[in-house]
Amino acid sequence: MELLAAIDAGASARPVLDAAVAFATAIGATVRAVHVTEDGADTPIRLAEERGVPLTLLHGDECDALLAELRREDVAACVAGTHGTLTDRPVGHVATQLLEGSSKPVLVVPFEPRLRPLRRVLVPIEGSVESVEPVPGLLRPVLEQGLEVVAVHVLTSGTAPAMLDHPDWGLEPWGSEFLERYLPEASDIDLRTGPVGRHIVAAAENAEADMVVLTWSRVLSAGRATVVREVLEHCSVPILLVPLDPDDPDADALDGVAERSVSRARPGSADR
């Protein structure tokens, strides 16, 4: 299994490559750096040599070249930087086109990330017990490598179960049952109430997570993917975005890391 590290010649290249190496080490994959060159590639070449990572130099339109490389059968996922926060989108132009154009997972590295060896993964679980079936088997490589999985579930006015109003029921037993049903691989669940995106970011900090995993619809335009946008804008650790395209054979290319998306109000993740 190969991970691509899409690096440029700027300040984001080093953390992107470091995040790719950490991710690959944690799940038993290999890393190959890629760089679309126009006027030389001294910085990418030097960084790749320092990390002992092979580098492929590409030519042509940056987005088209990277997406073509990502579609290779032996490539499981891509790692890319945000290039800072824009006014209308949480990531830069190239990263946006990679995210929206790729049917494979993309690990997005914040502009100034907090990078550590990958030990703990935060997996938000959206929804309730009346939801669609969770995405099966997507945590296997993480668990096989011994990483800890921690869940977070944010209750809103539309997803809080009515049974919590009963005097004999409390949040803790309901959370234990919810976790056992949908994500028994997790060591713990953090139950929160309020704005979903903000609480996912806070839960990542509280759990000292090294990566956050979210499924999403591959649409970052205004008014869509509000949770994903907020997490991308404010989270300090890399975020693995896993597209949910059931008709696309590449959607499960990385068989191991994704949110188990369950929703009573919405049978899927189209607006995340």
Buried (B, 14 or more C-beta within 10 A) or exposed (E): BBBBBBBBBEEBBBBBBBBBBBBBBBBEBBBBBBBBBEEEBEBBBEBBEEBEBEBBEBEEEBBEBBBEBBBEEEBBBBBBBBBEBEEEBBBBEBBBBBBBBBBBBBBBBBBEBBBEEBBBBBBBBBBBEEBBEBBEEBBBBBBEBEBBBBBBBBBBEEBBBEEEEEEEBEBEEBBEEBBEEBBEBBEEBBBBBEBBBBBBBBBBBBBEBBBBBBBBBBBBEEEBBBBBBBBBBBBBBBBBBBBBEEEEEBBBBBEBBBBBBBBBEBEBBBBB
